[in-house]
Amino acid sequence: MNGTSEKLATCAVLLAGGRGTRFWPRSRMRTPKQLLNITGKTTMLAQTVNRLLPVFGSRNFWVVTNDEQAAAVRKELRGVPGGQILREPAGRNTAAAIGLAAVHLVRKHGDAVMAVLPSDSYIANAQHFRALVKDALALATEPGNLVVLGIPPTRPETGYGYIERGATAERLQNETAYAVKRFTEKPALEQAREYIESRNYLWNAGMFFWRSSTFLKALERFLPATHAALERLSGAIGTARYVPALRRIYPKLENISVDYAVMEPATREVPEGMNGRQRGAFRTFVIPAEVGWSDIGSWAAVYELLATRPGDNVSVSRNFVLDSTGNYLWSPKKFVAAIGVNDLVFVETEDAVLLCSRERSQDVGKIVKWLEQQKLRVLL
């Protein structure tokens, strides 16, 4: 790995603007998944920050969220400077959110190495995860490098994107980085099985590392209109013009994920066999990360994480169960009794109750869509 003597700030950028609709009725506009204590006593956001504190320190965290959630995020992360909690006036997907953070980092530091991470994932092996984050940051320090952590798949999952790894590219302190051949979309089941059998594919968990300047150059090449708009916005950072400019410019940015906007075209640009080493090209790497990762994407995933053995009933309150197995019961203020029911999700809040089979818990987001159509904002 080519080194550099340049001393750069190293910052964690947490994406925390999602709603987590599959966790209704607990997840609402002002209290989305990342602000809930789904897998422990503290929120997913707080767990993410605590996991990464030994690497970054509290003053090097940046959070991209939205107007509705900003106050709760600030209350949750009192050690993070308020100016580093960035508000999106409208959701424009991850390319714009990361670009917003990048222009702020360039404005503050001149340049910085960014770790872009989701705020609502579960990591079982935090120590090994931190070691891989350090590896990724070191590799990302070199201009032009785009680095992603890839999760070794444990099943033929059709709900995730995949990363096809190529030849060994860099030997790092804790792992090996591989050249990325391509990013692929969510596959059909048969194709997912082929990916698993080949052993050359990793899940894309949305964990990226690069210099701020590298990312902005990638935006300039692959998403020039968004880059130009963010450059205009950057001139207003730190002035009274910033908020009006943000509200005028940001909602007009292209609504596209960083995978589609940057990672896929950057990978296609590299000629076969060149490993990204030609002058001026972006070099894309993947580092396998076997860290006990889960995106906790549904109530069923929460059950699977918390159940100590198959068939357990999981409950946060006092309960009585008879001839019942595999249930997830969440009613923190009430006693729950269940008789003769299996594999159910029961979640109670002050104004709503969810009852569904565990295998249909991915469909909970459809309830939120229906509530939106019916304009029942009190339940959103």
C-alpha positions as a printed NumPy array, in Angstrom:
array([[  0.   ,   0.   ,   0.   ],
       [  1.378,   3.373,  -0.978],
       [  1.775,   5.56 ,   2.085],
       [  1.414,   9.273,   2.562],
       [  3.048,  11.596,   5.085],
       [  0.061,  13.929,   4.952],
       [ -1.726,  14.258,   8.292],
       [ -5.48 ,  14.198,   7.785],
       [ -8.438,  14.471,  10.117],
       [-10.285,  11.164,  10.44 ],
       [-14.044,  11.441,  10.852],
       [-17.017,   9.095,  11.164],
       [-20.086,  10.154,   9.187],
       [-23.231,   8.416,  10.411],
       [-26.298,   8.312,   8.188],
       [-29.288,   8.699,  10.486],
       [-32.145,  10.044,   8.409],
       [-34.122,   6.878,   7.738],
       [-37.539,   6.109,   9.202],
       [-37.372,   2.353,   9.719],
       [-40.986,   1.791,   8.676],
       [-40.766,  -1.969,   9.263],
       [-40.511,  -1.237,  12.993],
       [-43.899,   0.431,  13.261],
       [-45.608,   1.053,  15.654],
       [-42.496,   1.808,  17.731],
       [-40.719,   3.56 ,  14.854],
       [-42.256,   6.938,  14.02 ],
       [-41.111,  10.04 ,  12.148],
       [-39.569,  11.564,  15.271],
       [-38.41 ,   8.267,  16.777],
       [-37.115,   6.112,  13.915],
       [-35.306,   2.808,  14.234],
       [-31.905,   4.34 ,  15.016],
       [-33.397,   6.212,  17.985],
       [-34.964,   3.095,  19.516],
       [-33.495,   0.634,  22.033],
       [-34.253,  -2.365,  19.849],
       [-31.335,  -4.666,  20.747],
       [-30.354,  -3.399,  24.203],
       [-30.874,  -0.697,  26.8  ],
       [-29.464,   2.099,  24.611],
       [-30.504,   3.246,  21.141],
       [-29.033,   1.841,  17.956],
       [-27.424,   5.245,  17.295],
       [-25.801,   5.36 ,  20.745],
       [-24.545,   1.79 ,  20.311],
       [-23.007,   2.748,  16.961],
       [-21.193,   5.745,  18.447],
       [-19.972,   3.85 ,  21.522],
       [-18.662,   1.07 ,  19.292],
       [-16.577,   3.573,  17.311],
       [-15.485,   5.98 ,  20.068],
       [-12.078,   4.305,  20.571],
       [-11.272,   4.955,  16.895],
       [-12.577,   8.492,  16.382],
       [-13.315,  10.28 ,  19.665],
       [-16.623,  12.092,  20.146],
       [-15.582,  15.353,  18.449],
       [-14.863,  13.607,  15.15 ],
       [-18.387,  12.287,  14.619],
       [-20.705,  13.849,  12.062],
       [-24.346,  12.818,  11.696],
       [-26.599,  13.422,   8.696],
       [-30.245,  13.402,   9.729],
       [-33.417,  15.365,   8.972],
       [-35.295,  18.264,  10.537],
       [-37.779,  16.047,  12.366],
       [-35.112,  13.915,  14.043],
       [-32.305,  16.452,  14.596],
       [-33.35 ,  17.48 ,  18.116],
       [-33.547,  13.857,  19.287],
       [-30.183,  13.062,  17.685],
       [-28.575,  16.044,  19.4  ],
       [-30.043,  15.002,  22.759],
       [-28.802,  11.447,  22.238],
       [-25.252,  12.503,  21.275],
       [-24.401,  15.285,  23.705],
       [-20.657,  14.805,  23.166],
       [-20.905,  15.525,  19.443],
       [-20.651,  19.238,  18.53 ],
       [-24.05 ,  20.593,  17.486],
       [-22.657,  21.986,  14.241],
       [-21.686,  18.466,  13.205],
       [-25.284,  17.236,  13.229],
       [-26.282,  18.093,   9.662],
       [-29.94 ,  18.484,   8.721],
       [-31.392,  17.438,   5.386],
       [-34.427,  19.588,   4.539],
       [-35.604,  16.76 ,   2.248],
       [-34.546,  13.148,   1.825],
       [-32.415,  12.802,  -1.331],
       [-30.799,   9.396,  -0.715],
       [-27.239,   8.533,   0.259],
       [-25.19 ,  10.168,  -2.52 ],
       [-26.5  ,  13.61 ,  -1.557],
       [-26.239,  12.941,   2.2  ],
       [-22.602,  11.863,   1.922],
       [-21.869,  14.789,  -0.389],
       [-23.316,  17.19 ,   2.183],
       [-21.005,  15.779,   4.847],
       [-18.03 ,  15.876,   2.462],
       [-18.355,  19.591,   1.695],
       [-18.614,  20.346,   5.419],
       [-15.481,  18.299,   6.131],
       [-13.537,  20.007,   3.348],
       [-14.693,  23.375,   4.635],
       [-13.559,  22.579,   8.185],
       [-10.429,  20.505,   7.632],
       [ -9.331,  21.187,   4.051],
       [ -9.623,  17.418,   3.554],
       [-10.383,  14.433,   5.76 ],
       [-10.677,  10.665,   5.662],
       [-14.347,   9.724,   5.981],
       [-15.856,   6.55 ,   7.374],
       [-19.46 ,   6.551,   6.133],
       [-21.548,   4.178,   8.222],
       [-25.194,   3.34 ,   8.897],
       [-26.407,   4.286,  12.368],
       [-28.716,   1.317,  12.93 ],
       [-26.704,  -1.873,  12.354],
       [-25.807,  -4.527,  14.891],
       [-22.192,  -5.702,  15.249],
       [-21.462,  -8.646,  17.546],
       [-17.639,  -8.447,  17.44 ],
       [-16.949,  -4.768,  18.066],
       [-13.222,  -5.226,  18.68 ],
       [-12.565,  -6.901,  15.334],
       [-14.841,  -4.386,  13.631],
       [-12.738,  -1.515,  14.985],
       [ -9.587,  -3.201,  13.714],
       [-11.075,  -3.47 ,  10.217],
       [-12.252,   0.149,  10.335],
       [ -8.635,   1.172,  11.028],
       [ -7.477,  -0.955,   8.073],
       [-10.072,   0.658,   5.826],
       [ -9.156,   4.175,   6.966],
       [ -5.482,   3.535,   6.264],
       [ -6.265,   2.282,   2.754],
       [ -8.662,   5.158,   2.118],
       [ -6.006,   7.747,   2.937],
       [ -4.503,   7.4  ,  -0.532],
       [ -6.182,   9.766,  -3.031],
       [ -8.492,   7.976,  -5.446],
       [ -9.161,   4.973,  -3.214],
       [-12.777,   3.936,  -2.56 ],
       [-13.017,   1.277,   0.147],
       [-16.009,  -0.755,   1.298],
       [-16.426,  -3.382,   4.008],
       [-18.149,  -6.513,   2.691],
       [-19.989,  -8.991,   4.898],
       [-19.33 , -12.695,   4.186],
       [-22.817, -14.037,   3.373],
       [-24.36 , -16.685,   5.6  ],
       [-27.382, -17.489,   3.396],
       [-28.645, -16.792,  -0.142],
       [-30.199, -13.456,   0.825],
       [-32.232, -11.68 ,  -1.871],
       [-32.702,  -8.443,   0.081],
       [-29.092,  -7.199,  -0.075],
       [-26.806,  -5.956,  -2.816],
       [-23.621,  -7.961,  -3.397],
       [-19.982,  -7.117,  -4.116],
       [-17.957,  -9.4  ,  -6.366],
       [-14.362,  -9.46 ,  -5.245],
       [-11.411,  -9.857,  -7.605],
       [ -7.742, -10.509,  -7.029],
       [ -5.867,  -9.765,  -3.825],
       [ -4.952,  -6.085,  -3.938],
       [ -3.46 ,  -5.004,  -0.592],
       [ -2.222,  -6.798,   2.516],
       [ -3.432,  -4.807,   5.489],
       [ -2.615,  -5.068,   9.178],
       [ -5.651,  -7.163,  10.094],
       [ -7.139,  -8.327,   6.796],
       [ -6.631,  -8.503,   3.044],
       [ -8.228,  -6.01 ,   0.676],
       [ -9.454,  -7.224,  -2.711],
       [-10.075,  -5.353,  -5.918],
       [-13.804,  -4.996,  -6.602],
       [-14.946,  -6.526,  -9.877],
       [-18.475,  -5.185,  -9.676],
       [-21.393,  -4.214,  -7.47 ],
       [-24.551,  -6.179,  -8.188],
       [-28.188,  -5.513,  -7.376],
       [-30.451,  -7.566,  -5.148],
       [-30.496, -10.943,  -6.906],
       [-33.164, -13.548,  -7.484],
       [-32.942, -16.549,  -5.159],
       [-31.253, -18.859,  -7.665],
       [-28.629, -16.241,  -8.481],
       [-28.053, -15.602,  -4.774],
       [-27.376, -19.321,  -4.325],
       [-24.8  , -19.174,  -7.123],
       [-23.133, -16.212,  -5.425],
       [-22.846, -18.143,  -2.171],
       [-21.399, -21.219,  -3.873],
       [-18.761, -19.203,  -5.736],
       [-17.329, -17.73 ,  -2.483],
       [-16.446, -14.585,  -4.428],
       [-19.36 , -12.42 ,  -3.283],
       [-19.915, -10.352,  -0.155],
       [-22.96 ,  -8.489,   1.122],
       [-22.892,  -4.733,   0.674],
       [-23.657,  -3.327,   4.141],
       [-23.229,   0.332,   3.179],
       [-19.928,   0.935,   5.016],
       [-17.633,   3.135,   2.909],
       [-14.255,   4.843,   3.397],
       [-12.509,   7.54 ,   1.321],
       [-11.053,  11.   ,   1.462],
       [-13.587,  13.806,   1.288],
       [-11.75 ,  15.165,  -1.744],
       [-11.827,  11.758,  -3.445],
       [-15.575,  11.467,  -2.977],
       [-16.208,  14.974,  -4.285],
       [-14.074,  14.218,  -7.352],
       [-16.135,  11.073,  -7.897],
       [-19.328,  13.136,  -7.633],
       [-17.907,  15.634, -10.105],
       [-17.256,  12.829, -12.592],
       [-20.356,  10.708, -12.135],
       [-22.966,  13.129, -10.732],
       [-21.846,  16.561, -11.97 ],
       [-25.101,  18.434, -11.317],
       [-25.159,  17.371,  -7.67 ],
       [-21.459,  18.213,  -7.31 ],
       [-21.966,  21.692,  -8.754],
       [-24.924,  22.353,  -6.44 ],
       [-22.979,  21.223,  -3.371],
       [-20.06 ,  23.414,  -4.367],
       [-22.415,  26.398,  -4.438],
       [-23.738,  25.409,  -1.036],
       [-20.25 ,  25.022,   0.454],
       [-19.588,  28.729,   0.035],
       [-22.394,  29.491,   2.481],
       [-21.254,  27.131,   5.249],
       [-20.656,  29.028,   8.473],
       [-22.639,  32.078,   7.38 ],
       [-26.209,  33.294,   7.798],
       [-26.781,  32.349,   4.163],
       [-26.298,  28.622,   4.823],
       [-29.774,  27.54 ,   5.984],
       [-31.662,  29.442,   3.236],
       [-29.205,  28.108,   0.642],
       [-29.569,  24.558,   1.988],
       [-33.371,  24.73 ,   1.819],
       [-33.216,  26.106,  -1.715],
       [-30.522,  23.824,  -3.15 ],
       [-30.745,  20.48 ,  -1.36 ],
       [-34.282,  19.378,  -2.374],
       [-33.236,  19.754,  -6.034],
       [-30.307,  17.323,  -5.783],
       [-30.543,  14.002,  -7.616],
       [-32.315,  11.327,  -5.573],
       [-29.913,   8.401,  -5.974],
       [-27.945,   6.042,  -3.759],
       [-24.17 ,   6.206,  -3.532],
       [-24.025,   2.64 ,  -4.871],
       [-25.713,   3.595,  -8.143],
       [-24.183,   7.076,  -8.368],
       [-20.535,   6.379,  -7.53 ],
       [-19.544,   2.806,  -6.66 ],
       [-20.959,   1.047,  -9.717],
       [-19.601,   3.479, -12.343],
       [-16.231,   3.779, -10.559],
       [-15.863,   0.007, -10.695],
       [-16.902,  -0.217, -14.358],
       [-14.318,   2.407, -15.253],
       [-11.376,   0.179, -14.238],
       [-10.064,  -1.961, -17.148],
       [ -9.831,  -5.696, -16.488],
       [ -6.428,  -6.657, -15.134],
       [ -5.367,  -3.096, -14.374],
       [ -6.515,  -3.267, -10.715],
       [ -7.337,   0.407, -10.883],
       [ -3.711,   1.47 , -11.085],
       [ -3.947,   3.504, -14.265],
       [ -3.408,   7.196, -13.818],
       [ -6.464,   9.182, -12.812],
       [ -8.73 ,   6.202, -12.124],
       [-10.617,   5.52 ,  -8.934],
       [ -9.471,   2.337,  -7.238],
       [-12.21 ,   0.338,  -5.542],
       [-11.438,  -2.161,  -2.771],
       [-13.458,  -4.477,  -0.564],
       [-12.321,  -5.756,   2.834],
       [-14.135,  -8.864,   4.132],
       [-15.654,  -8.121,   7.539],
       [-16.735, -11.178,   9.506],
       [-17.951,  -9.248,  12.549],
       [-21.373, -10.676,  13.373],
       [-23.207,  -8.006,  11.375],
       [-26.967,  -7.668,  11.052],
       [-28.945,  -4.783,   9.58 ],
       [-31.811,  -5.648,  11.976],
       [-34.248,  -5.113,   9.133],
       [-37.466,  -6.407,  10.699],
       [-39.083,  -7.586,  13.925],
       [-38.226, -11.141,  12.84 ],
       [-34.539, -10.159,  12.72 ],
       [-34.809,  -8.762,  16.254],
       [-36.324, -12.044,  17.419],
       [-33.541, -14.06 ,  15.782],
       [-30.911, -11.886,  17.43 ],
       [-32.408, -12.06 ,  20.934],
       [-33.658, -15.662,  21.038],
       [-31.086, -17.865,  22.77 ],
       [-32.317, -21.007,  21.031],
       [-34.936, -21.914,  18.364],
       [-38.488, -21.766,  19.657],
       [-37.792, -19.373,  22.521],
       [-40.366, -16.741,  23.359],
       [-38.792, -13.288,  23.621],
       [-40.466, -10.677,  25.809],
       [-39.443,  -7.427,  27.506],
       [-42.133,  -7.656,  30.211],
       [-43.482, -10.17 ,  32.7  ],
       [-45.4  , -12.8  ,  30.804],
       [-47.123, -16.146,  30.897],
       [-46.939, -18.492,  27.91 ],
       [-48.617, -21.87 ,  27.526],
       [-48.106, -24.161,  24.554],
       [-46.589, -21.217,  22.657],
       [-43.226, -20.99 ,  20.882],
       [-41.219, -18.612,  18.753],
       [-43.07 , -15.415,  19.689],
       [-41.732, -11.866,  20.013],
       [-43.791,  -9.948,  22.61 ],
       [-43.13 ,  -6.244,  23.269],
       [-45.369,  -4.525,  25.784],
       [-43.142,  -2.886,  28.394],
       [-45.941,  -1.586,  30.638],
       [-48.307,  -4.569,  30.591],
       [-48.301,  -8.215,  31.566],
       [-48.54 , -10.414,  28.451],
       [-50.219, -13.834,  28.397],
       [-50.075, -16.069,  25.32 ],
       [-51.746, -19.468,  24.906],
       [-51.457, -21.787,  21.926],
       [-49.842, -19.292,  19.537],
       [-46.6  , -19.695,  17.627],
       [-44.174, -17.516,  15.675],
       [-46.03 , -14.246,  16.229],
       [-44.893, -10.647,  16.603],
       [-46.864,  -8.588,  19.123],
       [-45.818,  -4.957,  19.652],
       [-47.87 ,  -2.517,  21.722],
       [-47.445,   1.257,  22.072],
       [-49.731,   3.808,  23.701],
       [-51.764,   4.34 ,  20.535],
       [-51.319,   1.208,  18.404],
       [-50.865,  -2.555,  18.424],
       [-49.113,  -4.68 ,  15.806],
       [-49.941,  -8.369,  15.475],
       [-48.425, -10.394,  12.646],
       [-46.685, -13.648,  11.904],
       [-42.89 , -13.499,  12.143],
       [-42.535, -14.598,   8.531],
       [-44.641, -11.627,   7.376],
       [-42.813,  -8.996,   9.439],
       [-41.144,  -7.6  ,   6.281],
       [-44.617,  -6.388,   5.27 ],
       [-45.022,  -4.045,   8.25 ],
       [-43.849,  -1.15 ,   6.068],
       [-47.062,  -1.587,   4.045],
       [-49.007,  -0.48 ,   7.117],
       [-47.086,   2.802,   7.113],
       [-47.826,   3.336,   3.413],
       [-51.532,   2.776,   4.076],
       [-51.479,   5.195,   7.015],
       [-49.844,   7.796,   4.774],
       [-52.498,   7.283,   2.09 ],
       [-55.224,   7.68 ,   4.704],
       [-53.469,  10.802,   6.059],
       [-53.45 ,   9.341,   9.572],
       [-50.425,  11.388,  10.618],
       [-51.125,  10.875,  14.303],
       [-50.031,   7.251,  13.806],
       [-46.937,   8.165,  11.819]])
